[in-house]
């Protein structure tokens, strides 16, 4: 039980690092939560501040999710496929994403958790993460809608876990469903804009 508390707390604090807010304020004197979509995430950073800071924010947000989930393994909690380690990693994964969405270091006003979700999925199930990332890129590049790519990747995660990898872990399946629903719920306004033809596009290759 102490492993869940210790590593879960660390995961939440890592997730709470408000990368977009700190980068925007430190480098540009801008709080991204006051511009664009008013979201403290990588996508809004790309739109408000540009590609370079956007890439920095995206990279760190993914990395903090990965570190939060992998830390118990490197601390020796259990073997890679042990049930004990998997369960601790899943708790850390959820708390890292919660930390990103509700960061204690930024007044509990964070982002939607997509990049951090990718990071925790990489730490929990790297192969599934690769499939989710591929689907995200295909949908995003072809449609130029970040939100549609994120929603597609979120939907694919539990389906991939259950039907492609046929996991025997009930907790991993439950985690994949919860994370998928959380990402989709965070994009509920985007879904409305997509249906109404009002969603903003983002061209990844535009200078």
TAPEPE-V787277 format. One line per field, one symbol per residue. phi: phi as a letter, one per 30 degrees, with the letter a starting at -180 (. if undefined). psi: psi as a letter, one per 40 degrees, with the letter a starting at -180 (. if undefined). burial: 1 if it has 9 or more other C-alpha atoms within 8 Angstrom, else 0. Layout:
phi: ???
psi: ???
burial: ???
This chain:
phi: .dddddddddddddddddedddddddcbibcddcbhdicdbddddeddcjdddddddedddddddddeddeedddidadecddddedddddddddddedddbdddbiicccdiddddddddeddbedddddddddeddddddcicdddddddddddddddddcdchdcddddddddddddddddddcedddddddcicddcbddcdd
psi: dddddddddddddddehgdddddddddefhheeeibefhgaddddddddadddddddddddddddddddddddeefdiideidddddddddddddddddddghdefffgaaeedddddddddddgddddddddddddddddddehdddddddddddddddddddefiehdddddddddddddddddeddddddddefeihihhdeh.
burial: 001100111111111111111011100000111001011111011101110011101101111111111111100011000000111111111111111111110101111110111111111101011111101111111001111111111111111111000010000110111011101100100110110000100000000
